[in-house]
Amino acid sequence: MFSKVLSGATFGIDAYLVEVETHYEKQLPSITIVGLPDNAVKESRERVLAAIKNSGIEFPLKKITINLAPADIKKEGSSFDLPIAVGILAATEIINPDLLSETFILGELSLDGTLRKIKGALPITVEARRLGIKKIILPTESVKEASIVDGIEVYGLQSLTQVIQFLNEEEKFDPIYTDKDEIFSQVNTYALDFSDVKGQENVKRALEIAAAGGHNILMIGPPGSGKTMLAKRFPSILPPLTFEEALETTKIHSIAGILRKDQALITERPFRNPHHTISDAALIGGGTIPRPGEVSYAHHGVLFLDELPEFKKNVLEVLRQPLEDYKVTVSRSKMSLEFPANFMLAAAMNPCPCGFFTDPTKECTCSAMQIQKYMAKISGPLLDRIDIHIEVPAVKFKELASSSAGEKSSEIRKRVISAREIQQVRFSGIKNIFKNADMASKEIRKFCKVDNQCEDLLKMAMTRLGLSARAYDRILKVSRTIADLDGTAEIKPQHISEAIQYRSLDRELWGH
């Protein structure tokens, strides 16, 4: 006898159809799984056997062959447990096969027959809908993210017994639906707020500019000056996610298995803060079967690298591609996968190994050679990709003791959203450019035209500071954002002057 069950697996952040074919014949009892299964899939034999028996069903003592098609792509994970079990029961006529042609089935089985959460439920549900499938069966813990997809009936079931009852139409189960409007009405509930930060108005201004134009930012200052505190509040002033951005971000978190079971959709911009001991594979993505890394988890959000020079040099260098292309390509001998990585980089560092080079109250104990070696850990090409460098001075006692609260994140965010709306109108019709930071040379020449006075300022900065051509472009981009925040169509000398101030590491301040 033969049966076919429709299931799915992820490849990158997208999914593809997997047909679980089951054949059995009267020979010595055995179970063979073919179609490039990994160890987790091979082990499903034992889970399926125990789950069927513990569900009160006699396991067929026959030779069973299971094929996972297409057979040329490696299958991994435990989500094939349920379709394999259903395939065996359908082949032995315990399950009616009538609904199998219009139903996707996914789930990991416990030994007692209950269903456990799986990875990648959202992208697989999107693919099932694209293929015209009417229904999808998932474990209850994975149903929340899948139910965000319109146009397909999503059923969250708890056990193999319930799946048999559903497919044999012995019991009625209601599909799960999630109201997207209700989810988006609960967004922007950040616990951290800019009003918590005392002083540092110049740094808040730089972060506002970075948020308004989507610019990368590097904060340099002594320990305890508030760099990390400011960075953690950075997402609270960013514009809210659109539905398309939320869906793409959720897909990445879904395939990584880091989405909360009660979370249907990620509605707030991610904030990722990896430790400086992270490997390049964990940052960028990798593995035998490539998985996304921190840069992809931060997609449409913020990647914060604290103590930037403490990261291994090779780890920092691999950031150059995603900062330029907004994506990561992970190549292996048999496959090449692309993960989105359109994030804003926020980094923080001390001005020297001891941290007190720029602190007026504490003496720096580092030699010029030590400072030079410390700063050299960050390469010129990487610094060129960071639009804004801002000094974060130690907070004065007067500011710390002040009882007045700073400006709230919600007020700053309003200005940021207004500036982004100007940019959306400006770049409408231009492919892959949504904010000022995305501009290439062609767009910079078109949208960042300056008068003679501005040109003189730029010429002086280039000559005195020895700026690279890329740094010149960064200054123009940041100037354009400052002008947008001011609501002016033209870039004025004061906008250029302020943008030049945000190239701290290009100025000879650090004794190297």
C-alpha positions in Angstrom: 0.0 0.0 0.0 1.0 3.6 -0.6 0.2 7.1 0.8 1.4 10.6 0.3 1.4 13.4 2.9 2.2 17.0 2.1 4.7 18.7 4.4 7.4 21.4 4.2 10.8 22.5 5.2 12.8 25.8 5.2 15.6 26.8 2.9 17.1 30.1 3.9 14.2 32.2 5.1 11.8 30.6 2.6 10.1 27.2 2.5 9.6 24.4 0.0 7.2 21.5 -0.4 8.2 18.1 0.9 6.2 15.1 -0.1 6.3 12.3 2.5 5.7 9.1 0.6 5.1 5.9 2.5 5.1 2.3 1.0 4.6 -0.9 3.0 4.8 -4.6 2.0 4.5 -8.0 3.7 8.2 -8.7 4.6 10.3 -8.7 7.7 9.3 -5.7 9.9 11.5 -2.6 9.4 11.4 1.1 8.8 13.7 2.8 6.3 13.7 6.6 5.7 15.3 7.9 2.4 15.6 11.3 0.8 18.7 12.7 2.5 17.5 12.7 6.1 19.8 14.1 8.8 20.2 12.3 12.2 17.1 14.1 13.7 14.9 12.8 10.9 16.4 9.3 11.1 15.7 9.2 14.8 12.0 10.0 14.1 11.5 6.2 13.5 11.7 5.6 17.3 9.5 8.6 18.2 6.9 7.6 15.6 6.9 4.0 16.7 6.4 4.9 20.4 3.8 7.7 19.6 1.6 5.4 17.6 1.7 2.6 20.2 1.0 5.0 23.1 -1.9 6.5 21.1 -3.6 3.1 21.4 -2.9 2.0 17.9 -1.3 -1.3 16.9 1.9 -0.6 14.9 1.9 -2.5 11.5 4.6 -5.2 11.5 5.6 -4.8 7.9 8.5 -3.5 5.8 7.9 0.3 5.6 9.8 2.6 3.3 9.5 6.4 3.7 10.7 8.8 1.0 11.1 12.5 1.6 10.9 14.1 -1.8 12.6 16.0 -3.4 15.4 13.6 -2.6 18.3 15.9 -3.5 17.9 18.4 -0.7 19.0 17.5 2.8 16.1 17.3 5.3 16.7 18.3 8.9 14.8 18.7 12.1 12.0 16.9 13.9 9.0 18.5 12.1 8.6 15.4 9.9 7.6 13.1 12.8 3.9 13.8 12.4 3.7 13.5 8.6 5.7 10.2 8.8 3.2 8.9 11.4 0.2 10.1 9.4 1.7 8.5 6.2 2.2 5.1 7.9 -1.4 5.2 9.3 -2.8 6.3 5.9 -1.0 3.5 4.1 -2.4 1.0 6.5 -5.9 2.5 6.1 -6.2 3.7 9.7 -6.5 7.3 8.4 -8.8 8.2 5.6 -6.5 9.7 2.8 -9.3 12.0 1.4 -8.1 15.2 3.1 -4.3 14.6 2.6 -4.1 16.2 -0.8 -5.4 19.5 0.5 -3.6 19.6 3.9 -0.1 20.4 5.0 1.1 18.5 8.1 3.9 19.4 10.4 4.9 18.5 14.0 7.4 16.9 16.4 6.0 13.9 18.3 6.6 13.1 21.9 6.8 9.4 22.9 3.3 9.7 24.3 1.9 11.0 21.1 1.6 14.7 22.0 2.8 17.4 19.6 5.7 19.7 20.3 6.7 23.1 18.8 8.6 23.2 15.5 10.8 25.8 13.8 9.8 27.7 10.6 6.0 27.4 11.0 5.5 30.9 9.5 7.5 30.6 6.2 6.1 27.1 5.7 2.5 28.4 6.1 3.2 31.2 3.6 4.5 28.6 1.1 1.5 26.3 1.7 -0.8 29.2 0.8 1.2 30.0 -2.3 0.7 26.4 -3.5 -3.0 26.7 -3.0 -3.2 24.4 0.0 -6.5 24.9 1.9 -5.5 23.6 5.4 -2.4 23.2 7.6 -2.1 21.2 10.8 0.5 22.3 13.4 1.3 21.8 17.1 -0.7 24.1 19.3 2.6 25.9 20.4 3.4 26.8 16.8 0.0 27.9 15.6 0.2 31.5 16.8 2.8 32.6 14.2 1.2 30.5 11.4 -2.3 32.0 12.0 -1.1 35.5 10.9 -1.2 34.2 7.3 -4.5 34.9 5.5 -6.1 32.6 2.9 -5.4 29.3 4.6 -7.1 27.5 7.5 -4.6 26.9 10.4 -5.4 24.2 12.9 -3.5 23.8 16.2 -3.8 20.3 17.5 -2.3 18.8 20.7 -1.8 15.1 19.9 -1.6 12.4 17.2 -5.0 11.2 18.4 -6.5 14.6 17.6 -4.8 14.6 14.1 -6.4 11.2 13.4 -9.8 12.4 14.5 -9.4 15.5 12.4 -8.4 13.7 9.2 -11.1 11.0 9.7 -13.6 13.8 10.3 -14.6 12.1 13.6 -14.4 15.4 15.5 -14.7 19.0 14.5 -11.9 21.5 15.2 -12.0 25.2 14.6 -9.3 27.0 12.6 -7.2 29.6 14.5 -7.2 33.2 13.2 -5.2 36.2 14.4 -6.2 39.8 14.1 -3.3 41.7 12.6 -4.8 45.1 13.4 -5.1 44.2 17.1 -1.5 43.1 17.2 -0.3 46.3 15.6 -2.4 48.4 18.0 -0.1 47.1 20.9 3.2 48.1 19.3 5.7 50.7 20.6 5.4 49.8 24.2 9.1 50.2 25.0 10.0 50.0 28.7 13.2 52.0 28.2 12.9 55.7 27.3 15.3 58.5 26.4 13.9 60.6 29.3 15.7 58.3 31.7 19.1 59.6 30.4 20.6 62.6 32.2 22.5 65.1 30.0 24.2 63.9 26.8 22.0 66.1 24.6 24.6 66.1 21.8 24.6 62.3 21.7 20.8 62.2 21.8 20.9 64.5 18.8 23.3 62.3 16.9 21.1 59.2 17.7 18.0 61.2 16.4 19.8 61.9 13.2 20.9 58.3 12.9 17.3 57.1 13.4 15.9 59.7 10.9 18.2 58.6 8.1 19.0 55.0 9.0 22.7 55.8 9.6 25.2 53.6 11.4 26.6 55.2 14.5 29.7 54.8 16.7 29.8 56.3 20.2 33.3 56.9 21.8 33.6 57.8 25.4 35.0 56.8 28.9 33.4 54.0 31.0 30.2 55.0 32.7 29.4 57.9 30.3 26.1 56.2 29.3 26.9 54.7 25.9 25.2 51.4 26.5 22.2 53.1 28.2 21.7 55.3 25.2 22.1 52.4 22.7 19.4 50.3 24.5 17.0 53.2 24.1 17.8 53.7 20.5 15.0 51.4 19.1 12.4 53.5 21.0 12.9 56.4 18.6 12.9 54.3 15.4 9.8 54.4 13.1 7.4 51.5 13.7 7.7 48.4 11.5 5.4 48.0 8.5 3.5 44.8 8.1 5.9 43.6 5.4 8.9 44.3 7.6 7.3 42.6 10.6 6.6 39.5 8.5 10.1 39.2 7.1 11.6 39.7 10.6 9.3 37.1 12.1 10.2 34.6 9.4 13.9 34.8 10.4 13.1 34.4 14.1 10.7 31.6 13.2 13.3 29.4 11.3 15.8 30.0 14.1 13.3 28.8 16.7 13.7 31.9 18.9 10.1 33.2 18.5 8.0 33.0 21.7 5.1 30.5 21.5 2.6 33.3 22.4 4.0 35.6 19.8 2.2 35.8 16.4 4.3 38.5 14.9 7.4 40.6 15.8 5.9 44.2 15.9 8.9 46.0 17.5 12.3 46.5 15.9 14.8 43.9 17.1 17.7 44.9 19.3 20.6 42.4 19.3 23.5 42.8 21.6 26.1 40.0 21.1 29.0 39.6 23.4 32.5 40.5 22.1 33.6 36.8 22.2 31.2 35.9 19.4 32.5 34.0 16.4 32.2 35.2 12.8 29.8 32.3 12.0 27.5 33.2 15.0 27.5 36.8 13.9 27.0 36.3 10.1 25.4 32.9 10.0 26.7 29.5 9.1 26.7 25.8 10.1 26.7 22.6 8.0 23.2 23.5 7.0 23.4 27.3 7.1 21.4 29.2 9.8 21.1 33.0 10.2 23.4 34.9 12.5 23.0 37.9 14.7 23.1 40.3 11.7 20.0 38.6 10.4 18.2 38.5 13.8 18.7 42.3 13.9 17.1 42.6 10.4 15.0 45.9 10.4 16.3 46.6 13.8 19.5 47.5 15.7 22.7 45.5 16.1 24.6 46.9 19.1 28.3 46.0 19.4 29.6 47.2 22.8 33.4 47.5 23.3 33.9 47.4 19.6 37.8 47.0 19.6 37.4 43.9 21.8 35.7 41.9 19.0 38.1 39.7 17.0 39.4 41.5 13.9 38.1 38.8 11.5 34.6 39.1 13.1 34.5 42.8 12.5 35.7 42.5 8.9 32.9 40.1 8.0 30.5 42.9 8.8 31.6 44.8 5.7 29.4 42.9 3.3 26.1 43.1 5.2 26.7 46.8 5.9 27.1 47.5 2.2 24.6 45.0 0.6 22.0 44.5 3.4 22.3 40.8 3.0 24.6 37.9 3.8 25.5 35.0 1.5 26.6 31.8 3.2 28.2 29.3 0.8 28.8 25.6 1.3 30.0 23.0 -1.1 26.5 21.8 -2.0 24.5 25.0 -1.4 24.5 28.7 -1.1 22.0 30.6 1.0 21.1 34.2 1.3 19.8 35.8 4.5 18.5 39.4 4.8 20.6 41.7 7.0 19.2 45.2 6.7 20.1 46.5 10.2 21.4 49.7 11.8 24.8 49.3 13.4 25.2 51.0 16.8 28.6 50.5 18.3 30.4 51.8 21.4 34.0 51.9 22.4 36.4 53.5 24.9 38.9 56.1 23.5 41.9 54.0 24.8 42.5 50.7 26.6 42.1 52.2 30.1 39.1 54.3 28.9 40.1 57.7 30.3 42.0 59.4 27.4 39.2 62.0 26.9 38.1 62.2 30.6 39.0 65.6 32.1 38.8 64.2 35.7 40.8 61.0 35.4 44.3 60.5 34.1 44.9 58.2 31.2 47.7 55.6 31.8 48.0 54.5 28.2 51.0 55.3 26.0 50.6 56.7 22.5 51.6 53.3 21.1 49.0 51.5 23.1 46.3 53.9 22.0 47.4 53.6 18.4 47.3 49.8 18.6 43.9 49.9 20.3 42.4 52.1 17.6 44.0 50.1 14.8 41.8 47.1 15.7 39.0 48.9 13.8 39.9 49.0 10.1 39.5 52.1 8.0 37.0 50.4 5.6 34.8 49.5 8.5 34.9 53.0 10.0 34.1 54.4 6.5 30.8 52.4 6.6 29.8 54.1 9.9 28.2 57.4 9.0 28.3 59.1 12.5 31.1 59.1 15.0 30.1 60.9 18.2 32.1 61.6 21.4 30.2 60.7 24.6 31.8 62.7 27.5 31.6 61.8 31.1 28.4 63.1 32.7 28.8 66.1 35.0 27.5 65.9 38.5 25.2 68.9 37.9 23.4 66.9 35.2 23.3 63.7 37.2 21.8 65.6 40.2 19.2 67.4 38.1 15.6 66.5 38.8 14.3 67.5 35.4 13.5 64.7 33.0 14.9 64.7 29.5 12.8 64.7 26.3 10.7 61.6 25.9 11.4 59.0 23.2 7.8 59.5 21.8 8.6 63.2 21.0 11.9 62.4 19.3 10.2 59.6 17.4 7.6 62.0 15.9 10.4 64.1 14.3 12.1 60.9 13.1 8.9 59.7 11.5 8.4 63.1 9.8 11.9 63.0 8.3 11.4 59.4 7.1 8.1 60.4 5.4 10.0 63.1 3.5 12.5 60.4 2.4 9.7 58.0 1.3 8.3 60.7 -1.0 11.8 61.5 -2.3 12.7 57.9 -3.1 9.3 56.7 -4.3 9.8 54.8 -7.6 13.5 54.1 -6.9 14.2 50.4 -6.3 15.7 49.3 -3.0 16.2 52.8 -1.6 13.9 53.8 1.3 16.0 56.1 3.4 19.0 58.5 3.1 21.5 55.9 4.3 20.6 53.7 1.3 21.7 56.2 -1.3 24.4 55.3 -3.7 26.6 57.8 -5.6 24.0 58.4 -8.3 21.3 59.3 -5.7 23.8 61.4 -3.7 24.6 63.5 -6.8 20.9 64.0 -7.5 19.5 64.6 -4.0 22.5 66.1 -2.1 23.3 69.1 -4.3 25.1 71.9 -2.4 25.9 75.6 -3.1 29.4 77.2 -3.3 29.5 77.9 0.5 28.8 74.3 1.3 31.4 73.1 -1.2 34.0 75.3 0.4 33.2 73.7 3.8 33.5 70.2 2.3 36.8 71.1 0.5 38.3 72.4 3.8 37.2 69.2 5.7 38.5 66.9 3.0 41.9 68.7 2.9 42.4 69.1 6.7 41.0 65.8 7.8 42.2 63.7 4.9 38.8 62.1 4.4 38.2 59.3 2.0 35.8 59.5 -0.9 33.4 57.3 1.1 33.6 59.6 4.1 32.8 62.5 1.8 29.6 60.7 0.7 28.7 59.9 4.3 28.9 63.6 5.2 26.5 64.5 2.3 24.1 61.7 3.4 24.1 62.9 7.0 23.7 66.5 5.9 20.6 65.5 3.8 19.1 63.9 7.0 19.8 66.9 9.1 18.1 69.1 6.5 15.1 66.7 6.5 14.8 67.0 10.3 14.8 70.8 9.8 12.2 70.4 7.0 14.3 72.2 4.4 14.6 71.1 0.8 18.2 72.5 0.4 21.3 71.4 2.3 22.6 74.5 4.0 26.1 75.3 5.4 25.0 74.6 9.0 23.9 71.1 8.0 27.3 70.4 6.4 29.1 71.8 9.5 27.1 69.6 11.9 27.6 66.5 9.7 31.4 67.1 9.6 31.4 67.2 13.4 30.1 63.6 13.3 33.4 62.3 11.8 35.3 62.2 15.1 37.7 59.4 14.2 38.6 61.1 11.0 39.9 64.1 13.0 43.3 63.7 14.6 41.9 63.5 18.2 43.2 60.1 19.3 47.0 60.5 19.1 47.5 58.2 16.1 
